[in-house]
Amino acid sequence: MTTVRPGLLRIEHVMGMPVIVDVRDEGVGAGPIDEVVSWLHRVDQMFSTYKDDSEVCRIDRGELVLLDAHPDVQWVLARCEALSRETGGYFDLRAGPDSTLDPSGLVKGWAVDGAAAILEAAGATNFAINAGGDIRLRGGALPDDRWRVGIQHPLERDRIAAVVETRDLAVATSGAYERGEHVFDPHTHRPPVGVLSVTIVGPDLATADAYATAAFAMGTRGAQWTATLDGYEGMTILGGGRVLLTQGFPAAG
C-alpha cells in the first residue's frame, strides 16, 4: 500500500520495511519518486533472502553462478567481501546461525544511496530517505535549512538518545531493540553482549550500515573500533546505558 503526497512524500513498504521518501524541493513531482520506488522494488527482487527466486537465494542454493548474476549483485557481494576483510570478519555475509547468504547489512544502505542519486539527478537538493531507521539526508527540511534526526534510545521507547543535525549525511543504526537478535558475532555465532546499539554517520549509507553492523557484532570492543574509522563517526550505547561518542560525532547541543 502506497501513500502519496504528490511531489513531496511517499511511504512505500518494500524490503520488509516502510521506506519514507520526503522531498522538500518545489517542482520535483511524482515522476522521480516513482523511479525511486521502482528501484527499491528491483533491489528487493534481486537481493531478498525471503524470495525463492531472488538472485541471492539462487546463488546460495547453487542454482546461479556469481559470474552469471546481475552486475549489481556481483558488485554488492564483492563489496561485502571487502568490508569483511576491513572489519576483521565482523561484517560477514554468513554470520547468522543458519549460515545462509545474507548481504542485507549492506544492501539496505546501498539501495537508499541509489535512491538518493535518482533524486539528485532529478534536481532535488532537499530530501530525506528513511529505510527502517537508516537515513540519507540532503539539504534541509524546508523551511528549516537543515535536518534534525533523533536517534531512538534502545531501552526507552519514548526517549531520544541523541539528535543529529546536518545538511548532508548518512545515518545508520544497528541494534537488537527493533528486530530482536539478528546480528551475530561471526566468530562465535552468538549475539553480541554488553552493547545495545551502534550508530554510524558518514557520507555513504551503505558503508555506514555495514560499519554499524560490524561494530555492533564486536560487542563492547566496537566503540573503540569506530574511533579508528576514516570519514565516519560513531555513537555506541553500552548495556548499562553509557553513551560513547567518537570525537566528531555531530550530536546537536
Secondary structure, DSSP 4 states (H G I P E B T S, - for coil): -EEEETTTEEEEEETTEEEEEEE--TT--HHHHHHHHHHHHHHHHHH-SS-TTSHHHHHHTTSS-GGGS-HHHHHHHHHHHHHHHHTTT-S-TT-STT-----HHHHHHHHHHHHHHHHHHTT--SEEEEETTEEEEES-STTSSSEEEEEEPSS-TT-EEEEEEESEEEEEEEESTTT-S---BTTTTB---SEEEEEEEES-HHHHHHHHHHHHHTGGGHHHHHTT-SS-EEEEEETTS-EEE-TT--B--
